[in-house]
């Protein structure tokens, strides 16, 4: 989960999010694991205002996430592939960052935004590490003409390699991001860093529109997508 949300979405909230949605997500994933893959619609290509995909980005993101280890708050934000992106000393002293406001003090860990920066940049789509804060990353995709509001598309427009932005726990703007790894007629599966899980299935309704996972104040809503 992005640097701008690290304290806001503390462990108690995460526990509330995980208990029900994770169970539902796992069941849905098992049920749909054999579902067919929905191909992207014909006619889209790279460029502003278009929808494009990259299996190479998705595969690299999965390889990074597969190696992630539990770090701060018990989230998967410690990467052996990028050891310089984790503050071992601080982790030993304060693994739950008690008393540290990460809105003001940047703590070195493999934030969710690092997954986009690394998987994109290592596959010919440069994304600067100056864009680690969520607002900056969203604005980058918007500025490139490669941001798509989730309300304007359906599951048929989603494909591997997209960055997917989420509004977590009622936030009015994106505060978490992952990478789309695979897509079926019933939803899409992500790989994610700095979260209590490494992968998650996000379902859609019968019309292909994205559903909110969770309930009450503990929700995950698909906000938008960034494309290669």
C-alpha positions in Angstrom: 0.0 0.0 0.0 1.4 3.4 -1.0 3.5 5.6 1.2 0.7 8.1 1.6 -1.5 5.5 3.3 0.9 3.5 5.4 -0.3 4.7 8.8 -4.0 5.3 7.8 -4.6 1.7 7.0 -3.1 0.2 10.1 -3.1 -3.4 11.1 -6.6 -3.4 12.7 -8.2 -2.2 9.5 -6.2 -4.7 7.4 -7.4 -7.5 9.7 -11.0 -6.4 9.0 -10.4 -6.2 5.3 -8.7 -9.6 5.1 -11.1 -11.8 7.1 -14.0 -11.9 4.7 -12.7 -10.6 1.4 -9.7 -12.9 1.3 -11.9 -15.9 1.9 -14.3 -14.8 -0.9 -11.4 -14.0 -3.2 -9.7 -17.4 -2.6 -13.0 -19.2 -3.3 -13.6 -17.1 -6.5 -10.1 -17.7 -7.6 -10.3 -21.5 -7.2 -13.7 -21.6 -9.0 -12.5 -19.4 -11.9 -8.9 -20.7 -12.1 -9.9 -22.7 -15.2 -11.9 -19.9 -16.8 -11.0 -18.8 -20.2 -8.8 -15.7 -20.7 -10.5 -12.8 -22.2 -8.5 -11.3 -25.1 -8.2 -7.6 -25.4 -10.5 -6.0 -27.9 -9.2 -5.7 -31.4 -8.1 -2.2 -32.5 -6.3 -1.0 -29.4 -2.7 -0.1 -29.5 0.0 1.9 -27.7 -0.5 5.6 -27.5 -2.5 8.3 -25.7 -6.1 7.3 -25.1 -5.5 3.7 -26.1 -5.5 0.4 -24.2 -2.4 -1.7 -24.4 -1.0 -4.7 -22.6 2.3 -6.3 -21.6 2.7 -9.9 -20.5 6.4 -9.2 -19.9 5.5 -6.5 -17.3 3.0 -8.9 -15.7 5.5 -11.7 -15.6 8.3 -9.5 -14.2 5.9 -8.2 -11.5 5.0 -11.7 -10.5 8.6 -12.7 -10.3 9.3 -9.8 -8.0 6.3 -10.5 -5.8 7.0 -14.2 -5.6 10.3 -13.3 -3.8 8.8 -10.8 -1.4 9.1 -11.4 2.3 7.2 -10.1 5.3 8.5 -6.8 6.5 6.9 -3.8 8.2 3.5 -4.5 9.7 3.9 -8.1 8.4 3.1 -6.9 4.9 5.1 -8.2 1.9 7.4 -5.2 1.5 10.9 -6.7 1.8 12.5 -7.6 -1.5 15.7 -9.7 -1.6 15.9 -8.6 -5.3 16.3 -4.9 -4.2 17.9 -5.1 -0.7 18.7 -1.4 -0.7 15.0 -0.7 -0.7 14.5 -1.9 2.9 15.6 -0.3 6.1 16.8 -3.3 8.1 17.9 -1.2 11.1 14.6 0.5 11.5 12.8 -2.8 11.0 14.7 -4.4 13.9 13.9 -1.4 16.1 10.3 -0.7 15.1 8.8 -3.3 12.8 5.3 -1.8 13.1 6.5 1.8 12.8 4.8 2.8 16.0 5.0 6.6 16.5 6.2 7.2 12.9 4.0 9.2 10.6 5.0 8.0 7.1 3.0 10.9 5.6 6.0 13.0 6.8 8.9 10.6 7.1 9.6 8.4 4.1 10.5 4.9 5.3 12.5 2.6 3.0 10.6 -0.5 2.0 9.2 -2.0 -1.2 6.1 0.1 -1.4 3.3 -0.9 -3.7 4.4 1.8 -6.2 7.8 0.3 -6.5 6.2 -2.7 -8.2 5.0 -0.5 -11.0 8.3 1.4 -11.2 10.4 -1.7 -11.4 8.2 -3.9 -13.6 7.6 -1.2 -16.1 11.1 0.3 -16.2 12.7 -3.0 -16.6 10.6 -3.7 -19.7 11.1 -0.6 -21.8 8.4 1.6 -20.2 10.4 4.1 -18.1 8.7 5.1 -14.8 10.8 7.4 -12.6 11.3 6.5 -9.0 10.4 10.1 -8.3 6.8 8.9 -8.7 6.6 6.7 -5.6 3.9 8.7 -4.0 0.5 7.6 -5.3 -0.7 11.0 -6.5 2.5 11.5 -8.5 2.1 8.0 -10.1 -1.5 8.6 -11.1 -0.7 12.0 -12.5 2.1 10.5 -14.5 -0.2 8.0 -16.3 -2.8 10.8 -16.8 -0.2 13.1 -18.3 0.9 10.3 -20.7 -2.7 9.8 -21.7 -2.5 6.3 -20.3 -4.9 6.5 -17.4 -8.4 5.0 -17.7 -11.1 5.5 -15.1 -12.6 2.2 -14.0 -16.1 3.5 -14.5 -15.6 3.9 -18.2 -14.5 0.3 -19.1 -15.5 -3.3 -18.3 -13.5 -6.5 -17.7 -13.2 -7.0 -21.5 -10.9 -4.0 -21.6 -8.5 -5.2 -18.9 -5.4 -7.1 -19.8 -2.1 -8.2 -18.2 0.5 -5.6 -17.5 -1.9 -2.9 -16.6 -1.3 -1.0 -13.3 -4.5 -1.1 -11.4 -5.2 1.6 -8.8 -7.5 1.1 -5.8 -9.3 3.2 -3.3 -8.9 1.4 0.0 -11.1 1.8 3.1 -13.3 4.5 1.7 -10.5 6.8 0.3 -11.8 9.2 -2.3 -8.6 8.8 -4.3 -6.2 6.0 -5.1 -4.0 4.8 -2.2 -2.9 1.4 -3.4 -1.7 -0.1 -6.7 -1.0 -3.5 -8.2 -0.3 -5.1 -11.5 -2.9 -7.1 -13.5 -1.5 -10.6 -14.0 -4.4 -12.5 -15.6 -8.0 -11.9 -16.6 -11.1 -14.1 -16.9 -14.7 -13.4 -17.7 -15.4 -13.2 -13.9 -12.7 -10.7 -12.9 -8.9 -10.2 -12.8 -6.1 -11.4 -10.7 -3.3 -9.1 -9.5 0.1 -9.3 -8.0 0.8 -6.7 -5.3 3.5 -5.5 -3.0 3.2 -3.9 0.5 0.0 -5.7 1.2 -1.0 -8.6 3.5 -1.3 -10.7 0.3 0.8 -11.2 -2.8 -2.1 -11.9 -5.1 -5.8 -11.1 -5.1 -8.8 -11.8 -7.3 -11.2 -8.9 -8.0 -14.6 -10.0 -9.3 -17.0 -8.2 -11.7 -20.7 -8.3 -12.0 -22.8 -9.9 -14.8 -22.2 -6.8 -17.0 -18.4 -6.9 -16.5 -18.3 -3.9 -14.1 -15.9 -4.0 -11.2 -17.3 -4.9 -7.8 -16.2 -3.5 -4.4 -14.5 -6.0 -2.2 -15.3 -6.0 1.5 -18.0 -4.0 3.4 -18.6 -1.0 5.5 -15.4 1.1 6.0 -13.2 -1.9 5.1 -13.4 -2.0 1.3 -11.2 -2.1 -1.8 -12.6 -0.4 -4.8 -11.1 -0.5 -8.3 -10.5 3.2 -9.2 -8.6 3.1 -12.5 -5.9 1.6 -14.7 -2.6 2.7 -16.1 -1.5 1.2 -19.3 2.0 0.5 -20.8 
